[in-house]
Amino acid sequence: MPGIAKSREQKRTRRHLRVRKKVTGTPERPRLVIFRSLKHITAQLVDDVARRTLATVSSTDLETGKKTQKSLEVGKRIAARAKDAGITKVVFDRAGYKYHGRVKAVADGAREGGLEF
């Protein structure tokens, strides 16, 4: 029904599903998907064809620091794990979040680590 207010999370989920219709990960070029909570950020490499997660990194493993700095480090670490698995190209899935702040920091860290989007 028009006029019904949606929560911020519901709007993000709808954006994510709309983007997921077009963005898929393959074994040669997996999907780098981001999840952002209020305190932490997680990055995963997903092969949608085989339906499995290839690598994951979370800011819960990191020491103290600002959230944006932790996000940059998460990007560098996911790039290192991708290199170990022989992956150099990925498809970036921001999961409905704005490409700004911590999400952008993860992308920048992954690029610094050697991943191509």
Protein Blocks (a to p, Z undefined) as FASTA:
>chain_A
ZZiacdfklmmmmmmmmmmmmmccdfklccddddddfkbccdddddfklopafbdcdfkl
pccddfklmmmmmmmmmmmmmmmnopabdcddeehpacehjlmmmmmmmmmnopaZZ
